[in-house]
Amino acid sequence: MKIAHKDLTNVLLIVGLGLLLQGCIGGGSQRIIFPKRWLFKTGDDPSWSDPELDDTDWAVIEVPCQWEEVGYPGFDGYAWYRLHFLLQEDLGAEPILVLGGVDDADETYLNGVKIGGLGGFPPDPHTEWNTLREYPIPKGLMKQGENVLAIRVYDMGLGGGLHKGPLGIFTRKDVEKMHEISSQPHHSFHQLPFTNGLCYSNYNCRIHRIDSFGEHIYRNYDKTTKTKNLLRDAHWVITLPDGRGIDLSKFEEVEADYLSGTGIVKVVKSSDNLKFTSYYFTPFSRGGKILVMLMKVEGRKKPYISRLTITPKLEFEGAELRSFHKTYLQKDALWSMAILTQESDSQRAKEEIKGFIGSRLPEEILEAEKRWWKDWHQMGRIPEELSEAERALYLQSTAVLKMGQCREPGRSYGQILASLPPAHYNIAWVRDGAYAIAGLARSGHLSEAKAGLEFMLQAKTGLFEKFAFKGKEYGIGRPYQISICRYYGGGEEETDSNQNGPNIELDGFGLFLWALEEYVTQSGDIDFLRKYWELISSKIADVLVHSIDETDLIRADSGPWERHLPGKHFSHTSAAAVRGLRAAAHFASIIGDKKREREYLAAEERLKKGIEAKLVDRPRGVIKGNLEDKEIDKYLDASAVEVINWVIDPQSPIAESTIKTFDEFLRMKKTKHGYFRILSGDWYDRQEWVMVDLRIASALKRMGRRKEAQKIINWVVAQSSLNYNLIAELYSEETTDYQGATPMCGFGAGAYILALTD
C-alpha cells in the first residue's frame, strides 16, 4: 500500500517559482527544498527502495544530522531513509538531486530507480562522507503528484547518515550558484566543546542541548581503558504559571557562542516574550570534574518570573552522575543552577558540590569563572596591530590550547591533545603537541608550554627501540625519549597500526627540540634546560644524529601524514631534524657542552646538504616531499613547506619555485583559497588543510610576500569568525564547510599563533 504520510511535516513541499534556498539563491527558478523530517529505519533490505512499500512502521528522523545525535548513539552499519514528496509543476530541464554529505556511502533511488551513489559498501567499504552529492535526475523519472526518494546508507564508524545540507532538487544554475556561495566564508560548524583539563562537555547547536560529559579529556587512558561519556542529554525545561511547558531544546538559538577568549558557552533563546540565557562550563576557577549549567530568565515583571519553574532534564549514559539543582530569584531575573559531578560516592559528591558552590549565587559563580579567564589572559601576551577579528581568534585560540591540556595529576599532566573532545583526535600526538607548545610559548603562556614539554620528558617510551616487521628492522636502534607517534592519556607511548605495520615517525624528535627552544627563548628558563640536559641530549638530539643514514637524510619513516611502513625519506622529517639540531646546538652552547655542540652543528650541516642535494627536483627547482618518488604527481607534498621555514634561504629561487608549484598543483581546484596536502592521495588528502594554509602563510612571510600571507590568514580568520572562532582541521574541497576534527589545537590554534607572530 502506498502511503502519502500526510500526518508528517515532510508531506507537502513547496514547489514553484521564486522559492529561496535559505536566502542564498535568488528567485526565478523552480526547485524543491526538502523538509527536516524523513522516514528512517536501521538495517538493510533491497525492497526498501520500492516506492510502493508500506512504510508506516518506520521511525521519523531529522536531517541533516548524524544519526548518533538523534537517538542512535554508537550505531554503525546500514540504514535507509525515505521521503514522500509531491511534484506540482514541471521543474524544467536537468533537475539535480542534491543531498549534501552522506556519512559514509550511499545508494540513492528515486521512484525505485537508482540515480546515484558515492562511497563503497562491504566487502570493499570506503568513505565519501564529505563529498557533496549531486545526482542528475533522468528525464521522465519524476512525475506529477507523489514521488518517493529512498537512500541506502552505510556507516563505517563514528558519525553516520545525512549529516549536512543542502537537501533538495535544484536546477543546474542553482547548483552553480551554491558552489559560488560556498566558496565564501560561512557558518558550517555546530559544536561548542569545552573542558577544564580534567573533564569535557559539549553544547550541540544541532540538537540544542548538552550532549556529553566525559570523564577525561583524552580518548584512552591505556590500551584497554577508554574514556566514557557519562551524559547523553542535558537541557532546560521551563514550566509557565499556567502549566504550559517550554522545552528549550526544541528552540533554535538566538545566540550561541563562547564568551570571548574563554571556555564559557553562552546560549540565548526566547519564547513568550521571555529571554532565556544559559551558561555552560567546566570550571577552572574551582572544583574538579564538574559541569556547571546556569540559566537566567528575564523579560517580564518579577511576580510573573518568580512563578516559573526551571528544571534541568538529564539523561545519563550508563553511569550515574551526581547532581544539584536550585533556583534563585535575583533582582528582576530568575536564575537556576545545576551542578553535575562525576564523584561516585554520594557523600563525597555532596561535599564536592558544596565546596564548589559555597555561599555563592549563580551570578557570582559565573563572574568568578570569567575573572579566572581574564587573569589567565593577562599572564600572556597579545601581538600589537591585530585587527579586531584576528585578536578575537587569537584569544580563543589560546583558550583552546588551555582547554586542550590535561591537568590530571601524575604522568597524564601536561599532555596537549590534537583536538578538543568530542572530536575524535583527542589524543596527544607529538607533532601536534610541538606546534601547540610553540604557540603557547609565543603567546606568553609559559607554564603551560613547560608542562607540555615536561609531559613528553617524563612519559613512558622506548617500546620501539628494536622492532622488526616483515623481516626488516625498523626500530630506533638506541634508547629514546620522545614517542614515535603519540601517547595514551596515562602517559605511555602509543602508535596505530594497520596491515602495513605501525606508524614510526622520526620528525617528533626535531619538533620537540624546536618547541623547547621556543620555550627557552621566551622564558629564559635555563634551569629547566640544565635539569633535563642529559635526557634531552642523549635520548632526543643524539637520536637524530643516529638516524641520519647514507643518503645524508633522516632515514625512512612513516612521515608527517602517517603512511606506516616501510616508509620513505620525507623532507618534512629531515627539515624538522635540521631545526631540532640547530636548537640542540644552541642548548649545548648554553650548557657548555662543546663536544655535543660541534656534533649537532655538523649533523645539521650534513642534513642541509643532503636536503639540497637529494630532495630538490633540479629541472623544476622544486622541493620534493620525499626521496623515493621521482614524478611530481607522487612527490609533491605541502609538508615540504617546512624546508622553506627551517632549512633553505627563503629568498632563494628554490623557495619561490616551490611555492609557485604549490599554487599550480595544490591550490584548491574549486574554491581557490588554500591548499590540499598531496597530489596522489585519497579524499582526506584532497580537502583543504588549514594547517598547511597557515604554515605556507608563515613561509610567505619569510619570503617577504606578506600580502599573500595575509590573504591566507584573512581567509582562515573569516571562516573561524563565523564558526565560534574555532579552527577546523579541514575545509571541504567542494563547499569549504568545516570538516574533520574541530577545534584543532597544535594544527589549528598553535599554527595560527605562529602565523601571526612569525
C-alpha angles and dihedrals in degrees: 000000000000114000122202092193095216088166091069127077088235094068109089118037123192108247127180148058126340098018113148129220101226089311092297102103123054123236127262103078132083122248145146120232112201120226128238099254120075135163115261139186133173119227132048132271124152090217090068089081090064111112089211092059117130098233100167091121095057121114123242120241133181121239142239093037139103107259090231087067096054107049106305105089115180094004117147130168132047130358137154134219124203131188130183113205136171125234111205101168137028109267093209129230124349103002111191127210109221118195102170110215127350120194110243118334135347144190111198125203129189115195089344096308120112108236101170151341141180134196127033132281125210134317085040105023121179132163134245092166097147100037113112111243112226113167121178111226113231115243113268096013095105115065139196109269124016123010129179126218117195124184125192111205132190120194118197095194146309111034121011143187139030094341105166140025169252097106119183148071116285143168123258088253090054092051093050089051090051090054091050093049095044092060088066123083109277144156114270107140122087108183132093106192122185138177140172093212091263104064136358140222137177138210108215111208092192094063095024098232146082107279104180147030108182124200092224133014093233125074102234132016091201140336094297105026115081123189112253128220105223100188128057099177140007124170141140129261121194122202113203123216091258090057097256115139127221114202101199092200086071092061125080118231122267085196133003125171145108120280095255114280096001144094091241113115117209120196125183125194133164140206137157092008089303125123118214117197118182130185126199129187145141100231127244091176095068140343138038130250094000133140116206121203118183126181126192120191121192141149108093136059119295097252091057094045092048090061094058120106117216118197130178110221109212129187113187123212105227102301120071117243124204117238142184126199133183137158124219132192109220121176107306096339135077114224126196125190129196119183120190123192132187092216103124098198108083096216094048089045090055090049092048093050092043091049091050096048099036108162093325125127120222094261090052091051090051092048091050091055092047089049091051091056092046091053091047093053090049089060089060133056133248121207116245124242096033119149117244091257093047091050093050091051091045092054093046091046092056088048090052090053090050092049091046094059120091117235099185112128120251129029092339093064118111101013113139119214125225089233138003115261140279082046105093098243094073088133129113106247116182093225096051090041093056093055090046092051091048089050092050091049092049091049092052097249092131102161090057092047090050092049090052091053093045091052090061093042091055100037122117106252141145099096091129103045084118121018130158123196123181090347096308128106115238100162124126090251098221139041112295139178110200116079116251089229122350145320139257114237090257091064100259126131117263137177132179122237140196136168088301093057130250129324109261107184125183101182090084092074093058094039091053092053090049091051090047090054090051088055096045092047093050097040105031086220099159091157089066089051093049092047093057102026098111091050093043093049102039101037103030115021095033088051089060092051089048091050096060107105136192091289090065087242134101105278122260114293139160092275134217094301093050103244094169120218149018083022133187139247096269121198091217091059093050092044090053089049091052090051092045095049090049088055091045091053088051090052092048089052091052092047093045094241095144096172093057092042089059092045094051094046090049092048091048091052092047091053093047090054091046092052093049092045101040108022102051122087095220099198090054097030089226130141108242121222092225143003100239102058116075104183123074094235087061105035102039107109128165091215087074085078087089087070086065092044096047115013121030133045104278089214092057125114089243091060091047093047093047094053090045089053091048088053091050099045110016102041112112105269099216107026098033093206112107140351142278118218112241137008099225100048140112130255091290092056091046095063122093107268111215091197089056091049092053096045090049088050088055090050092049090053090054089049091055093249095124097154091057091046091050091050090059092045090048090054093052091045092049093050093045093047089062093046104056092278090286120138117228128221091226143007116217114260090226107033106015086234116154111271137174124019115349131222101027116201112197095012091046119019095026095047091048093053089049092049090054095046103036 
